[in-house]
Amino acid sequence: MKFFINIIGMMVILPAAVWARPVSYPGGITLMQMNDFDTSSIHMHYSPTANYSLGYKGEYWRNDDWHFQGVQINYLIKRWNKPASQANVYLKSGTGWAFDKDNKNNLAAFTGVSLDWEDRRFFTSYSNRFLEAGQITQFFTQNARVGIAPYMGDYGDLHTWLMLQIDHQPEKENALTTTFLARFFKGEYLVELGVTQDGDALMNFIIRY
């Protein structure tokens, strides 16, 4: 729904992790809210174990004016913990209901993989998603990020990341979107601010507790 645009996101994530992950610690509850050039979304989930999470997923696609409401499960396929870095592979799938401004509605389902690797200096990630919603829409999308920390602060300092994100949506006339963004992380707070090559804004606000 359109009120998603104005919701401030709060998340529970692992204390050592800078990037918000789709699976939290056992018993952790997560609330995530994201806004980019195309979509406003909210995802709330509970992690019974460190291997998977289950929760609500809601999306509003502004340009095509349609909504998704459903449930999503995230599963940690593999994690590599190294002394100074971490890498993860997740499977993220969901099912629910899609509806648009013309009162069309349809069962919908999606699935995709997400990968990330980071250390204190560098970050990289990739994710994809295929969604099928019958008469409403069908699409494949993917995105990748690379980032660098211009300095390495100590625990409790303000940490800064400079990132480049590429989004690819093959069905669109302009299939590629480039976003330049900055991430600021200190204590319980994480803020991402970005702008695309067309001047559209990205803003993500995260609180961990």
CYANA upper distance limits for C-alpha pairs under 8 A (distance plus 0.5 A):
  1 MET  CA     58 GLY  CA      8.31
  1 MET  CA     59 GLU  CA      7.56
  1 MET  CA     60 TYR  CA      6.10
  1 MET  CA     67 HIS  CA      7.14
  2 LYS  CA     40 SER  CA      8.44
  2 LYS  CA     60 TYR  CA      7.13
  3 PHE  CA      7 ILE  CA      7.32
  4 PHE  CA     33 GLN  CA      8.24
  4 PHE  CA     40 SER  CA      6.34
  4 PHE  CA     41 SER  CA      6.84
  4 PHE  CA     42 ILE  CA      7.41
  4 PHE  CA     59 GLU  CA      8.42
  4 PHE  CA     60 TYR  CA      7.99
  5 ILE  CA     35 ASN  CA      7.23
  5 ILE  CA     40 SER  CA      6.18
  5 ILE  CA     41 SER  CA      8.47
  7 ILE  CA     33 GLN  CA      7.34
  8 ILE  CA     33 GLN  CA      6.94
  8 ILE  CA    205 PHE  CA      6.81
  8 ILE  CA    206 ILE  CA      8.23
  9 GLY  CA     31 LEU  CA      6.64
  9 GLY  CA     32 MET  CA      5.39
  9 GLY  CA     33 GLN  CA      4.85
  9 GLY  CA     34 MET  CA      7.83
  9 GLY  CA     42 ILE  CA      8.38
  9 GLY  CA    204 ASN  CA      7.85
  9 GLY  CA    205 PHE  CA      6.07
  9 GLY  CA    206 ILE  CA      5.84
  9 GLY  CA    207 ILE  CA      7.51
 10 MET  CA     30 THR  CA      7.57
 10 MET  CA     31 LEU  CA      5.49
 10 MET  CA     32 MET  CA      6.18
 10 MET  CA     33 GLN  CA      7.85
 10 MET  CA    205 PHE  CA      7.81
 10 MET  CA    206 ILE  CA      5.42
 10 MET  CA    207 ILE  CA      5.00
 10 MET  CA    208 ARG  CA      6.88
 11 MET  CA     20 ALA  CA      8.07
 11 MET  CA     29 ILE  CA      8.00
 11 MET  CA     30 THR  CA      5.02
 11 MET  CA     31 LEU  CA      5.10
 11 MET  CA     32 MET  CA      6.06
 11 MET  CA    206 ILE  CA      6.36
 11 MET  CA    207 ILE  CA      5.89
 11 MET  CA    208 ARG  CA      5.40
 11 MET  CA    209 TYR  CA      7.67
 12 VAL  CA     24 SER  CA      7.14
 12 VAL  CA     28 GLY  CA      6.86
 12 VAL  CA     29 ILE  CA      6.43
 12 VAL  CA     30 THR  CA      5.19
 12 VAL  CA     31 LEU  CA      7.63
 12 VAL  CA    207 ILE  CA      7.88
 12 VAL  CA    208 ARG  CA      5.16
 12 VAL  CA    209 TYR  CA      6.00
 13 ILE  CA     17 ALA  CA      7.38
 13 ILE  CA     20 ALA  CA      6.60
 13 ILE  CA     21 ARG  CA      7.09
 13 ILE  CA     23 VAL  CA      8.44
 13 ILE  CA     24 SER  CA      5.84
 13 ILE  CA     25 TYR  CA      7.60
 13 ILE  CA     28 GLY  CA      8.29
 13 ILE  CA     30 THR  CA      7.86
 13 ILE  CA    208 ARG  CA      6.55
 13 ILE  CA    209 TYR  CA      8.12
 14 LEU  CA     24 SER  CA      6.81
 14 LEU  CA     25 TYR  CA      6.80
 18 VAL  CA    185 PHE  CA      7.88
 22 PRO  CA     53 SER  CA      7.79
 22 PRO  CA     74 ASN  CA      6.63
 22 PRO  CA     90 TYR  CA      8.34
 23 VAL  CA     47 SER  CA      6.72
 23 VAL  CA     50 ALA  CA      7.02
 23 VAL  CA     51 ASN  CA      7.29
 23 VAL  CA     52 TYR  CA      6.16
 23 VAL  CA     53 SER  CA      5.92
 23 VAL  CA     74 ASN  CA      6.98
 23 VAL  CA     75 TYR  CA      7.71
 23 VAL  CA     76 LEU  CA      7.57
 24 SER  CA     28 GLY  CA      6.04
 24 SER  CA     29 ILE  CA      7.82
 24 SER  CA     30 THR  CA      7.76
 24 SER  CA     46 TYR  CA      8.26
 24 SER  CA     47 SER  CA      6.24
 24 SER  CA     50 ALA  CA      6.70
 24 SER  CA     53 SER  CA      7.84
 25 TYR  CA     47 SER  CA      7.02
 25 TYR  CA     49 THR  CA      7.10
 25 TYR  CA     50 ALA  CA      5.55
 26 PRO  CA     47 SER  CA      6.00
 26 PRO  CA     48 PRO  CA      5.66
 26 PRO  CA     49 THR  CA      4.67
 26 PRO  CA     50 ALA  CA      5.64
 27 GLY  CA     46 TYR  CA      7.28
 27 GLY  CA     47 SER  CA      5.97
 27 GLY  CA     48 PRO  CA      5.74
 27 GLY  CA     49 THR  CA      7.27
 28 GLY  CA     46 TYR  CA      6.41
 28 GLY  CA     47 SER  CA      5.93
 28 GLY  CA     48 PRO  CA      7.98
 29 ILE  CA     44 MET  CA      7.98
 29 ILE  CA     45 HIS  CA      6.39
 29 ILE  CA     46 TYR  CA      5.11
 29 ILE  CA     47 SER  CA      7.07
 30 THR  CA     43 HIS  CA      8.38
 30 THR  CA     44 MET  CA      6.01
 30 THR  CA     45 HIS  CA      5.81
 30 THR  CA     46 TYR  CA      6.90
 31 LEU  CA     42 ILE  CA      7.88
 31 LEU  CA     43 HIS  CA      6.43
 31 LEU  CA     44 MET  CA      4.95
 31 LEU  CA     45 HIS  CA      7.25
 32 MET  CA     42 ILE  CA      6.12
 32 MET  CA     43 HIS  CA      5.63
 32 MET  CA     44 MET  CA      6.75
 32 MET  CA    206 ILE  CA      7.69
 33 GLN  CA     40 SER  CA      8.04
 33 GLN  CA     41 SER  CA      6.25
 33 GLN  CA     42 ILE  CA      4.99
 33 GLN  CA     43 HIS  CA      7.03
 33 GLN  CA    204 ASN  CA      7.33
 33 GLN  CA    205 PHE  CA      7.91
 33 GLN  CA    206 ILE  CA      8.42
 34 MET  CA     39 THR  CA      8.45
 34 MET  CA     40 SER  CA      6.32
 34 MET  CA     41 SER  CA      5.94
 34 MET  CA     42 ILE  CA      7.09
 34 MET  CA    203 MET  CA      7.42
 34 MET  CA    204 ASN  CA      5.75
 34 MET  CA    205 PHE  CA      8.24
 35 ASN  CA     39 THR  CA      6.44
 35 ASN  CA     40 SER  CA      5.06
 35 ASN  CA     41 SER  CA      7.17
 35 ASN  CA    202 LEU  CA      6.23
 35 ASN  CA    203 MET  CA      6.16
 35 ASN  CA    204 ASN  CA      6.86
 36 ASP  CA     40 SER  CA      7.15
 36 ASP  CA    200 ASP  CA      8.21
 36 ASP  CA    201 ALA  CA      6.79
 36 ASP  CA    202 LEU  CA      4.93
 36 ASP  CA    203 MET  CA      7.26
 37 PHE  CA    196 THR  CA      8.07
 37 PHE  CA    200 ASP  CA      5.94
 37 PHE  CA    201 ALA  CA      6.64
 37 PHE  CA    202 LEU  CA      7.00
 38 ASP  CA     61 TRP  CA      6.53
 38 ASP  CA     62 ARG  CA      6.50
 38 ASP  CA     63 ASN  CA      6.98
 39 THR  CA     59 GLU  CA      7.38
 39 THR  CA     60 TYR  CA      6.23
 39 THR  CA     61 TRP  CA      5.18
 39 THR  CA     62 ARG  CA      6.52
 40 SER  CA     59 GLU  CA      6.35
 40 SER  CA     60 TYR  CA      5.84
 40 SER  CA     61 TRP  CA      7.23
 40 SER  CA     62 ARG  CA      8.22
 41 SER  CA     57 LYS  CA      8.03
 41 SER  CA     58 GLY  CA      6.11
 41 SER  CA     59 GLU  CA      4.75
 41 SER  CA     60 TYR  CA      6.77
 42 ILE  CA     57 LYS  CA      6.50
 42 ILE  CA     58 GLY  CA      5.79
 42 ILE  CA     59 GLU  CA      6.98
 43 HIS  CA     55 GLY  CA      7.66
 43 HIS  CA     56 TYR  CA      6.21
 43 HIS  CA     57 LYS  CA      5.10
 43 HIS  CA     58 GLY  CA      6.94
 44 MET  CA     55 GLY  CA      5.88
 44 MET  CA     56 TYR  CA      5.69
 44 MET  CA     57 LYS  CA      7.14
 45 HIS  CA     53 SER  CA      6.50
 45 HIS  CA     54 LEU  CA      5.63
 45 HIS  CA     55 GLY  CA      4.29
 45 HIS  CA     56 TYR  CA      6.76
 46 TYR  CA     53 SER  CA      5.83
 46 TYR  CA     54 LEU  CA      6.00
 46 TYR  CA     55 GLY  CA      6.56
 47 SER  CA     51 ASN  CA      8.29
 47 SER  CA     52 TYR  CA      6.37
 47 SER  CA     53 SER  CA      4.60
 47 SER  CA     54 LEU  CA      7.03
 48 PRO  CA     52 TYR  CA      7.51
 48 PRO  CA     53 SER  CA      7.07
 49 THR  CA     53 SER  CA      7.97
 50 ALA  CA     76 LEU  CA      8.41
 51 ASN  CA     75 TYR  CA      6.39
 51 ASN  CA     76 LEU  CA      5.50
 51 ASN  CA     77 ILE  CA      8.24
 52 TYR  CA     73 ILE  CA      7.59
 52 TYR  CA     74 ASN  CA      5.89
 52 TYR  CA     75 TYR  CA      4.83
 52 TYR  CA     76 LEU  CA      6.42
 53 SER  CA     73 ILE  CA      6.13
 53 SER  CA     74 ASN  CA      5.69
 53 SER  CA     75 TYR  CA      7.18
 54 LEU  CA     71 VAL  CA      7.77
 54 LEU  CA     72 GLN  CA      6.33
 54 LEU  CA     73 ILE  CA      4.98
 54 LEU  CA     74 ASN  CA      7.03
 55 GLY  CA     71 VAL  CA      6.01
 55 GLY  CA     72 GLN  CA      6.00
 55 GLY  CA     73 ILE  CA      7.10
 56 TYR  CA     69 GLN  CA      8.20
 56 TYR  CA     70 GLY  CA      6.42
 56 TYR  CA     71 VAL  CA      5.03
 56 TYR  CA     72 GLN  CA      6.54
 57 LYS  CA     68 PHE  CA      8.20
 57 LYS  CA     69 GLN  CA      6.46
 57 LYS  CA     70 GLY  CA      5.82
 57 LYS  CA     71 VAL  CA      5.91
 57 LYS  CA     72 GLN  CA      6.47
 57 LYS  CA     94 GLY  CA      8.48
 58 GLY  CA     67 HIS  CA      7.92
 58 GLY  CA     68 PHE  CA      6.00
 58 GLY  CA     69 GLN  CA      5.12
 58 GLY  CA     70 GLY  CA      7.00
 59 GLU  CA     67 HIS  CA      6.05
 59 GLU  CA     68 PHE  CA      5.57
 59 GLU  CA     69 GLN  CA      7.22
 60 TYR  CA     65 ASP  CA      7.58
 60 TYR  CA     66 TRP  CA      6.48
 60 TYR  CA     67 HIS  CA      5.11
 60 TYR  CA     68 PHE  CA      7.16
 61 TRP  CA     65 ASP  CA      5.98
 61 TRP  CA     66 TRP  CA      5.94
 61 TRP  CA     67 HIS  CA      6.79
 62 ARG  CA     66 TRP  CA      7.57
 65 ASP  CA    100 ASP  CA      6.65
 65 ASP  CA    101 LYS  CA      6.80
 66 TRP  CA     98 ALA  CA      7.65
 66 TRP  CA     99 PHE  CA      6.25
 66 TRP  CA    100 ASP  CA      4.62
 66 TRP  CA    101 LYS  CA      6.96
 66 TRP  CA    136 ILE  CA      8.36
 67 HIS  CA     98 ALA  CA      6.06
 67 HIS  CA     99 PHE  CA      5.97
 67 HIS  CA    100 ASP  CA      6.72
 68 PHE  CA     96 GLY  CA      7.53
 68 PHE  CA     97 TRP  CA      6.24
 68 PHE  CA     98 ALA  CA      5.00
 68 PHE  CA     99 PHE  CA      7.25
 68 PHE  CA    108 ALA  CA      8.35
 69 GLN  CA     96 GLY  CA      6.14
 69 GLN  CA     97 TRP  CA      5.94
 69 GLN  CA     98 ALA  CA      7.07
 70 GLY  CA     94 GLY  CA      7.41
 70 GLY  CA     95 THR  CA      6.06
 70 GLY  CA     96 GLY  CA      4.30
 70 GLY  CA     97 TRP  CA      6.64
 71 VAL  CA     94 GLY  CA      5.96
 71 VAL  CA     95 THR  CA      6.23
 71 VAL  CA     96 GLY  CA      6.74
 72 GLN  CA     92 LYS  CA      7.60
 72 GLN  CA     93 SER  CA      6.13
 72 GLN  CA     94 GLY  CA      4.54
 72 GLN  CA     95 THR  CA      7.20
 73 ILE  CA     92 LYS  CA      6.46
 73 ILE  CA     93 SER  CA      6.05
 73 ILE  CA     94 GLY  CA      6.60
 74 ASN  CA     90 TYR  CA      7.22
 74 ASN  CA     91 LEU  CA      6.28
 74 ASN  CA     92 LYS  CA      4.98
 74 ASN  CA     93 SER  CA      7.05
 75 TYR  CA     90 TYR  CA      5.98
 75 TYR  CA     91 LEU  CA      5.66
 75 TYR  CA     92 LYS  CA      6.93
 76 LEU  CA     88 ASN  CA      7.85
 76 LEU  CA     89 VAL  CA      6.65
 76 LEU  CA     90 TYR  CA      5.06
 76 LEU  CA     91 LEU  CA      7.09
 77 ILE  CA     88 ASN  CA      8.18
 77 ILE  CA     89 VAL  CA      5.93
 77 ILE  CA     90 TYR  CA      5.79
 77 ILE  CA     91 LEU  CA      7.22
 78 LYS  CA     88 ASN  CA      6.26
 78 LYS  CA     89 VAL  CA      5.74
 78 LYS  CA     90 TYR  CA      7.70
 79 ARG  CA     86 GLN  CA      7.82
 79 ARG  CA     87 ALA  CA      6.19
 79 ARG  CA     88 ASN  CA      4.98
 79 ARG  CA     89 VAL  CA      7.03
 80 TRP  CA     86 GLN  CA      6.10
 80 TRP  CA     87 ALA  CA      5.57
 80 TRP  CA     88 ASN  CA      6.94
 81 ASN  CA     85 SER  CA      6.98
 81 ASN  CA     86 GLN  CA      5.30
 81 ASN  CA     87 ALA  CA      7.29
 82 LYS  CA     86 GLN  CA      6.34
 84 ALA  CA    119 ASP  CA      6.41
 84 ALA  CA    120 ARG  CA      7.83
 85 SER  CA    117 TRP  CA      7.86
 85 SER  CA    118 GLU  CA      6.13
 85 SER  CA    119 ASP  CA      4.75
 85 SER  CA    120 ARG  CA      7.85
 86 GLN  CA    117 TRP  CA      6.25
 86 GLN  CA    118 GLU  CA      6.21
 86 GLN  CA    119 ASP  CA      7.13
 87 ALA  CA    115 LEU  CA      7.96
 87 ALA  CA    116 ASP  CA      6.03
 87 ALA  CA    117 TRP  CA      4.68
 87 ALA  CA    118 GLU  CA      7.09
 88 ASN  CA    114 SER  CA      8.50
 88 ASN  CA    115 LEU  CA      6.11
 88 ASN  CA    116 ASP  CA      5.94
 88 ASN  CA    117 TRP  CA      7.11
 89 VAL  CA    113 VAL  CA      7.66
 89 VAL  CA    114 SER  CA      6.25
 89 VAL  CA    115 LEU  CA      5.06
 89 VAL  CA    116 ASP  CA      7.35
 90 TYR  CA    113 VAL  CA      6.12
 90 TYR  CA    114 SER  CA      5.55
 90 TYR  CA    115 LEU  CA      6.90
 91 LEU  CA    111 THR  CA      7.87
 91 LEU  CA    112 GLY  CA      6.45
 91 LEU  CA    113 VAL  CA      5.12
 91 LEU  CA    114 SER  CA      6.93
 92 LYS  CA    111 THR  CA      6.17
 92 LYS  CA    112 GLY  CA      5.93
 92 LYS  CA    113 VAL  CA      6.54
 92 LYS  CA    114 SER  CA      7.91
 93 SER  CA    109 ALA  CA      8.06
 93 SER  CA    110 PHE  CA      5.97
 93 SER  CA    111 THR  CA      4.57
 93 SER  CA    112 GLY  CA      6.89
 94 GLY  CA    109 ALA  CA      6.08
 94 GLY  CA    110 PHE  CA      5.84
 94 GLY  CA    111 THR  CA      6.97
 95 THR  CA    107 LEU  CA      8.17
 95 THR  CA    108 ALA  CA      6.17
 95 THR  CA    109 ALA  CA      4.65
 95 THR  CA    110 PHE  CA      6.95
 96 GLY  CA    107 LEU  CA      6.49
 96 GLY  CA    108 ALA  CA      5.81
 96 GLY  CA    109 ALA  CA      6.84
 97 TRP  CA    105 ASN  CA      7.54
 97 TRP  CA    106 ASN  CA      6.34
 97 TRP  CA    107 LEU  CA      5.19
 97 TRP  CA    108 ALA  CA      5.78
 97 TRP  CA    133 ALA  CA      8.44
 98 ALA  CA    105 ASN  CA      5.95
 98 ALA  CA    106 ASN  CA      5.82
 98 ALA  CA    107 LEU  CA      6.71
 98 ALA  CA    108 ALA  CA      6.43
 98 ALA  CA    133 ALA  CA      6.93
 98 ALA  CA    136 ILE  CA      7.37
 99 PHE  CA    103 ASN  CA      6.90
 99 PHE  CA    104 LYS  CA      6.01
 99 PHE  CA    105 ASN  CA      4.62
 99 PHE  CA    106 ASN  CA      7.00
 99 PHE  CA    136 ILE  CA      7.34
100 ASP  CA    104 LYS  CA      6.14
100 ASP  CA    105 ASN  CA      7.19
100 ASP  CA    136 ILE  CA      7.54
104 LYS  CA    135 GLN  CA      8.06
104 LYS  CA    136 ILE  CA      7.40
105 ASN  CA    135 GLN  CA      8.15
105 ASN  CA    136 ILE  CA      7.29
106 ASN  CA    133 ALA  CA      6.43
106 ASN  CA    134 GLY  CA      6.53
106 ASN  CA    135 GLN  CA      7.29
106 ASN  CA    136 ILE  CA      7.21
107 LEU  CA    133 ALA  CA      6.43
107 LEU  CA    134 GLY  CA      7.63
108 ALA  CA    131 LEU  CA      7.68
108 ALA  CA    132 GLU  CA      6.08
108 ALA  CA    133 ALA  CA      4.69
108 ALA  CA    134 GLY  CA      7.64
109 ALA  CA    131 LEU  CA      6.28
109 ALA  CA    132 GLU  CA      6.08
109 ALA  CA    133 ALA  CA      7.16
110 PHE  CA    129 ARG  CA      7.20
110 PHE  CA    130 PHE  CA      5.92
110 PHE  CA    131 LEU  CA      4.68
110 PHE  CA    132 GLU  CA      6.84
111 THR  CA    129 ARG  CA      6.05
111 THR  CA    130 PHE  CA      6.13
111 THR  CA    131 LEU  CA      7.30
112 GLY  CA    127 SER  CA      7.59
112 GLY  CA    128 ASN  CA      5.67
112 GLY  CA    129 ARG  CA      4.68
112 GLY  CA    130 PHE  CA      6.78
113 VAL  CA    127 SER  CA      6.10
113 VAL  CA    128 ASN  CA      6.23
113 VAL  CA    129 ARG  CA      7.51
114 SER  CA    125 SER  CA      7.99
114 SER  CA    126 TYR  CA      6.31
114 SER  CA    127 SER  CA      4.64
114 SER  CA    128 ASN  CA      7.14
115 LEU  CA    125 SER  CA      6.00
115 LEU  CA    126 TYR  CA      5.75
115 LEU  CA    127 SER  CA      6.70
116 ASP  CA    123 PHE  CA      8.11
116 ASP  CA    124 THR  CA      6.25
116 ASP  CA    125 SER  CA      4.58
116 ASP  CA    126 TYR  CA      6.93
117 TRP  CA    123 PHE  CA      6.45
117 TRP  CA    124 THR  CA      5.97
117 TRP  CA    125 SER  CA      6.84
118 GLU  CA    122 PHE  CA      6.14
118 GLU  CA    123 PHE  CA      4.81
118 GLU  CA    124 THR  CA      6.87
119 ASP  CA    123 PHE  CA      7.08
120 ARG  CA    149 ALA  CA      7.76
120 ARG  CA    152 MET  CA      7.14
121 ARG  CA    148 ILE  CA      6.16
121 ARG  CA    149 ALA  CA      5.50
121 ARG  CA    150 PRO  CA      8.11
121 ARG  CA    151 TYR  CA      8.11
121 ARG  CA    152 MET  CA      7.35
122 PHE  CA    146 VAL  CA      8.11
122 PHE  CA    147 GLY  CA      6.21
122 PHE  CA    148 ILE  CA      5.15
122 PHE  CA    149 ALA  CA      6.90
123 PHE  CA    145 ARG  CA      8.22
123 PHE  CA    146 VAL  CA      6.13
123 PHE  CA    147 GLY  CA      5.33
123 PHE  CA    148 ILE  CA      6.78
124 THR  CA    144 ALA  CA      7.93
124 THR  CA    145 ARG  CA      5.86
124 THR  CA    146 VAL  CA      4.89
124 THR  CA    147 GLY  CA      6.76
125 SER  CA    144 ALA  CA      6.01
125 SER  CA    145 ARG  CA      5.65
125 SER  CA    146 VAL  CA      7.22
126 TYR  CA    142 GLN  CA      7.96
126 TYR  CA    143 ASN  CA      6.29
126 TYR  CA    144 ALA  CA      4.81
126 TYR  CA    145 ARG  CA      7.03
127 SER  CA    142 GLN  CA      6.11
127 SER  CA    143 ASN  CA      6.10
127 SER  CA    144 ALA  CA      7.06
128 ASN  CA    140 PHE  CA      7.94
128 ASN  CA    141 THR  CA      6.17
128 ASN  CA    142 GLN  CA      4.52
128 ASN  CA    143 ASN  CA      6.97
129 ARG  CA    140 PHE  CA      6.23
129 ARG  CA    141 THR  CA      5.92
129 ARG  CA    142 GLN  CA      6.79
130 PHE  CA    138 GLN  CA      8.21
130 PHE  CA    139 PHE  CA      6.40
130 PHE  CA    140 PHE  CA      4.95
130 PHE  CA    141 THR  CA      7.10
131 LEU  CA    137 THR  CA      8.41
131 LEU  CA    138 GLN  CA      6.09
131 LEU  CA    139 PHE  CA      6.04
131 LEU  CA    140 PHE  CA      7.02
132 GLU  CA    137 THR  CA      7.05
132 GLU  CA    138 GLN  CA      5.10
132 GLU  CA    139 PHE  CA      7.35
133 ALA  CA    137 THR  CA      5.66
133 ALA  CA    138 GLN  CA      6.26
134 GLY  CA    138 GLN  CA      7.39
139 PHE  CA    169 GLN  CA      8.26
139 PHE  CA    171 GLU  CA      7.39
140 PHE  CA    169 GLN  CA      6.93
140 PHE  CA    170 PRO  CA      7.54
140 PHE  CA    171 GLU  CA      8.26
141 THR  CA    167 ASP  CA      7.97
141 THR  CA    168 HIS  CA      6.27
141 THR  CA    169 GLN  CA      5.21
141 THR  CA    170 PRO  CA      7.61
142 GLN  CA    167 ASP  CA      6.45
142 GLN  CA    168 HIS  CA      5.80
142 GLN  CA    169 GLN  CA      7.25
143 ASN  CA    165 GLN  CA      7.50
143 ASN  CA    166 ILE  CA      5.92
143 ASN  CA    167 ASP  CA      4.76
143 ASN  CA    168 HIS  CA      6.47
144 ALA  CA    165 GLN  CA      6.18
144 ALA  CA    166 ILE  CA      5.89
144 ALA  CA    167 ASP  CA      7.23
145 ARG  CA    163 MET  CA      7.25
145 ARG  CA    164 LEU  CA      6.14
145 ARG  CA    165 GLN  CA      4.91
145 ARG  CA    166 ILE  CA      7.01
146 VAL  CA    163 MET  CA      6.14
146 VAL  CA    164 LEU  CA      6.06
146 VAL  CA    165 GLN  CA      7.25
147 GLY  CA    161 TRP  CA      6.81
147 GLY  CA    162 LEU  CA      5.97
147 GLY  CA    163 MET  CA      4.60
147 GLY  CA    164 LEU  CA      6.89
148 ILE  CA    161 TRP  CA      6.06
148 ILE  CA    162 LEU  CA      6.03
148 ILE  CA    163 MET  CA      7.09
149 ALA  CA    159 HIS  CA      8.15
149 ALA  CA    160 THR  CA      6.32
149 ALA  CA    161 TRP  CA      4.97
149 ALA  CA    162 LEU  CA      6.85
150 PRO  CA    160 THR  CA      7.47
150 PRO  CA    161 TRP  CA      7.31
150 PRO  CA    162 LEU  CA      8.00
151 TYR  CA    159 HIS  CA      8.27
151 TYR  CA    160 THR  CA      7.95
152 MET  CA    159 HIS  CA      7.65
153 GLY  CA    157 ASP  CA      6.13
153 GLY  CA    158 LEU  CA      7.44
153 GLY  CA    159 HIS  CA      6.59
156 GLY  CA    186 LYS  CA      6.77
156 GLY  CA    187 GLY  CA      6.21
157 ASP  CA    186 LYS  CA      6.55
157 ASP  CA    187 GLY  CA      8.15
158 LEU  CA    184 PHE  CA      7.37
158 LEU  CA    185 PHE  CA      6.26
158 LEU  CA    186 LYS  CA      5.14
158 LEU  CA    187 GLY  CA      8.36
159 HIS  CA    184 PHE  CA      6.24
159 HIS  CA    185 PHE  CA      5.45
159 HIS  CA    186 LYS  CA      6.62
160 THR  CA    182 ALA  CA      7.65
160 THR  CA    183 ARG  CA      6.14
160 THR  CA    184 PHE  CA      5.22
160 THR  CA    185 PHE  CA      6.87
161 TRP  CA    182 ALA  CA      6.19
161 TRP  CA    183 ARG  CA      5.41
161 TRP  CA    184 PHE  CA      7.05
162 LEU  CA    180 PHE  CA      8.40
162 LEU  CA    181 LEU  CA      6.68
162 LEU  CA    182 ALA  CA      5.20
162 LEU  CA    183 ARG  CA      6.94
163 MET  CA    180 PHE  CA      6.58
163 MET  CA    181 LEU  CA      5.76
163 MET  CA    182 ALA  CA      6.52
163 MET  CA    183 ARG  CA      8.13
164 LEU  CA    178 THR  CA      7.76
164 LEU  CA    179 THR  CA      6.43
164 LEU  CA    180 PHE  CA      5.40
164 LEU  CA    181 LEU  CA      6.86
165 GLN  CA    178 THR  CA      6.30
165 GLN  CA    179 THR  CA      5.54
165 GLN  CA    180 PHE  CA      6.96
165 GLN  CA    181 LEU  CA      8.24
166 ILE  CA    176 LEU  CA      7.36
166 ILE  CA    177 THR  CA      6.24
166 ILE  CA    178 THR  CA      5.24
166 ILE  CA    179 THR  CA      6.95
167 ASP  CA    175 ALA  CA      8.41
167 ASP  CA    176 LEU  CA      6.13
167 ASP  CA    177 THR  CA      5.54
167 ASP  CA    178 THR  CA      6.99
168 HIS  CA    175 ALA  CA      5.95
168 HIS  CA    176 LEU  CA      5.23
168 HIS  CA    177 THR  CA      7.11
169 GLN  CA    175 ALA  CA      5.38
169 GLN  CA    176 LEU  CA      7.09
170 PRO  CA    175 ALA  CA      5.66
171 GLU  CA    175 ALA  CA      7.37
177 THR  CA    196 THR  CA      7.28
177 THR  CA    197 GLN  CA      7.60
178 THR  CA    196 THR  CA      5.95
178 THR  CA    197 GLN  CA      6.33
179 THR  CA    194 GLY  CA      6.83
179 THR  CA    195 VAL  CA      5.94
179 THR  CA    196 THR  CA      4.59
179 THR  CA    197 GLN  CA      6.96
180 PHE  CA    194 GLY  CA      5.89
180 PHE  CA    195 VAL  CA      6.12
180 PHE  CA    196 THR  CA      6.77
181 LEU  CA    192 GLU  CA      7.19
181 LEU  CA    193 LEU  CA      5.94
181 LEU  CA    194 GLY  CA      4.31
181 LEU  CA    195 VAL  CA      6.98
181 LEU  CA    202 LEU  CA      8.36
182 ALA  CA    192 GLU  CA      6.18
182 ALA  CA    193 LEU  CA      6.04
182 ALA  CA    194 GLY  CA      6.83
183 ARG  CA    190 LEU  CA      7.56
183 ARG  CA    191 VAL  CA      6.21
183 ARG  CA    192 GLU  CA      4.93
183 ARG  CA    193 LEU  CA      7.17
184 PHE  CA    190 LEU  CA      6.14
184 PHE  CA    191 VAL  CA      5.78
184 PHE  CA    192 GLU  CA      6.97
185 PHE  CA    189 TYR  CA      6.30
185 PHE  CA    190 LEU  CA      4.90
185 PHE  CA    191 VAL  CA      7.10
186 LYS  CA    190 LEU  CA      7.05
188 GLU  CA    207 ILE  CA      5.94
188 GLU  CA    208 ARG  CA      5.43
188 GLU  CA    209 TYR  CA      7.02
189 TYR  CA    205 PHE  CA      8.19
189 TYR  CA    206 ILE  CA      6.34
189 TYR  CA    207 ILE  CA      5.26
189 TYR  CA    208 ARG  CA      7.02
190 LEU  CA    205 PHE  CA      6.47
190 LEU  CA    206 ILE  CA      5.44
190 LEU  CA    207 ILE  CA      6.87
191 VAL  CA    203 MET  CA      7.96
191 VAL  CA    204 ASN  CA      6.28
191 VAL  CA    205 PHE  CA      5.11
191 VAL  CA    206 ILE  CA      6.71
192 GLU  CA    202 LEU  CA      8.01
192 GLU  CA    203 MET  CA      6.01
192 GLU  CA    204 ASN  CA      5.48
192 GLU  CA    205 PHE  CA      6.94
193 LEU  CA    201 ALA  CA      8.09
193 LEU  CA    202 LEU  CA      6.19
193 LEU  CA    203 MET  CA      5.28
193 LEU  CA    204 ASN  CA      7.28
194 GLY  CA    201 ALA  CA      6.28
194 GLY  CA    202 LEU  CA      5.22
194 GLY  CA    203 MET  CA      6.94
195 VAL  CA    199 GLY  CA      6.16
195 VAL  CA    200 ASP  CA      5.98
195 VAL  CA    201 ALA  CA      5.08
195 VAL  CA    202 LEU  CA      6.37
196 THR  CA    200 ASP  CA      5.73
196 THR  CA    201 ALA  CA      7.03
196 THR  CA    202 LEU  CA      8.34
